[in-house]
Amino acid sequence: MPASRSVAAVAILSLCPSIAILPVILFFWIDRTNRSYQYEHDKPPLATRLTDRRDAGRRVPAGKANLVIWDKGPVAQGVASRLQEMIRSGELKAGDKLPSQRILSEQLHVSRPTLREALLTLETLGLIQTLPARGTFVLDPAKHPARTSWRYDDAHDLQEVFQTRVLIEAELCALAAAAITPQAASDLAAAALRFEQAWQDGDLVAHVEADLSLHRGIADLCPNRMLAGIYTNMQHLLSETQRQPIPNTDPERMRHSIAEHQAILKALEARNPDAARAAMRAHIQNTARCAGVRLR
């Protein structure tokens, strides 16, 4: 191993008191180019499905799903938001079977990989369920769903990922405390407010996206670019643990989660690394507990 990697490995080891987690972190650091999270920022999301009405100067036949492009952003999130709205409005009812992925991707004018990512997001949030050899069905959002399965179970245990989140994000938060600016603090506070408002509105997709924005914003503040890079390369795993507890989150737990975000922001604004580290650690531990994982 080159000297630079040896030094870097020692640096990572100093951040990782649990030897069991070290191979996970080293894997994503060394193989960072092989796994990246695809946001597709350069593509526009869907806007709305039109039925028997004029829009953008054209007639749309009744019952045909079409799109009007109106903004840029992650396409999969846009698809998930649209399908969620159809569920919330009753256009898609509990028990309804969704069209096949081929047909649905054509109707929504998106690629099948993008559609699959959107459907996986909705399944993690407890809004739909895919049954082998039967298809994908809408769940009743008013019912408390069974705990959703961990989509990366074939690669990493959910507990391992939460343990890794504690190690990485707590340290990111501590280091970010020294680099916080008034504008960054304002942006994080706005994300925390969107997180709370989206929950009150019942918009789970926007709720999770606000949570991801808050955590990404803290990571972006970290002056240790190597540690921030490790976070980025593992983000598809870390982000999924933020969606995982949603179906089992009751109002009381959400009140605690909102308060935990405020404690993190308060510590950051005070530029107190120890308090920031402790607040983030407690927040992730409590989130893990909601997902059925207990961390020591």
Long-range contacts (C-beta under 8 A, 24 or more apart in sequence): 5-30, 8-226, 11-226, 12-230, 15-167, 15-168, 15-171, 15-227, 16-167, 17-167, 18-163, 18-167, 20-160, 20-163, 21-160, 21-163, 21-164, 21-167, 24-156, 24-160, 24-164, 25-164, 25-167, 25-168, 25-230, 25-234, 28-230, 28-233, 28-234, 29-226, 29-229, 29-230, 29-233, 32-229, 32-230, 32-233, 35-233, 35-236, 36-233, 37-232, 37-235, 37-236, 37-239, 39-74, 40-74, 40-75, 40-76, 40-114, 41-72, 41-73, 41-74, 42-72, 43-72, 43-75, 44-69, 44-70, 44-71, 44-72, 44-73, 44-75, 44-78, 45-69, 45-71, 45-72, 45-73, 45-74, 45-75, 45-77, 45-78, 45-79, 45-81, 46-75, 46-78, 46-79, 46-82, 46-108, 46-109, 46-110, 47-71, 47-78, 48-82, 49-82, 49-86, 49-107, 64-107, 65-107, 65-108, 66-107, 66-109, 67-108, 67-109, 75-110, 75-114, 76-114, 76-115, 76-117, 76-118, 76-121, 77-118, 77-121, 77-205, 77-209, 79-108, 79-110, 79-114, 79-115, 79-118, 80-118, 80-119, 80-121, 80-122, 80-205, 81-203, 81-205, 81-206, 82-108, 83-118, 83-119, 83-122, 83-127, 83-128, 84-122, 84-125, 84-127, 84-203, 84-204, 84-205, 87-127, 87-128, 87-138, 87-141, 88-141, 88-202, 92-138, 93-138, 94-138, 94-139, 94-140, 94-141, 95-137, 95-138, 95-140, 96-137, 96-138, 97-135, 97-136, 97-137, 97-138, 98-128, 98-135, 98-136, 98-137, 98-138, 100-135, 120-151, 121-205, 121-208, 121-243, 122-205, 123-148, 124-148, 124-151, 124-240, 124-243, 124-244, 124-246, 124-247, 125-204, 125-205, 125-208, 125-243, 125-246, 125-247, 126-246, 126-247, 127-204, 141-202, 144-247, 144-248, 145-247, 147-247, 147-248, 147-291, 147-292, 148-244, 148-247, 150-240, 150-244, 151-240, 152-237, 152-240, 156-237, 158-241, 158-244, 158-291, 158-292, 158-293, 159-288, 159-293, 159-295, 161-237, 161-238, 161-240, 161-241, 162-241, 162-284, 162-287, 162-288, 162-291, 162-293, 162-295, 163-295, 164-234, 164-237, 164-238, 165-238, 165-241, 165-284, 165-288, 166-281, 166-284, 166-285, 166-295, 168-227, 168-230, 168-231, 168-234, 168-238, 169-215, 169-218, 169-219, 169-231, 169-238, 169-280, 169-284, 170-277, 170-278, 170-280, 170-281, 170-284, 171-227, 171-277, 172-218, 172-219, 172-222, 172-224, 172-227, 172-228, 172-231, 172-280, 173-218, 173-264, 173-267, 173-268, 173-276, 173-277, 173-279, 173-280, 174-273, 174-274, 174-276, 174-277, 174-280, 175-221, 175-222, 175-223, 175-224, 175-227, 175-273, 176-218, 176-219, 176-221, 176-222, 176-268, 176-276, 177-267, 177-268, 177-270, 177-271, 177-272, 177-273, 177-275, 177-276, 178-223, 178-271, 178-273, 179-221, 179-222, 179-223, 180-221, 180-268, 180-269, 180-271, 184-217, 184-221, 185-265, 185-268, 185-269, 187-217, 188-214, 188-217, 188-218, 188-265, 188-268, 189-265, 191-217, 192-258, 192-261, 192-262, 192-265, 195-258, 195-261, 196-258, 199-254, 199-258, 204-246, 207-246, 208-242, 208-243, 208-246, 211-242, 212-239, 212-242, 214-261, 215-242, 218-264, 218-268, 218-280, 241-287, 241-288, 241-291, 242-287, 244-291, 245-287, 245-290, 245-291, 248-290, 248-291, 248-292, 249-290, 253-286, 253-290, 256-286, 257-283, 257-286, 257-287, 260-286
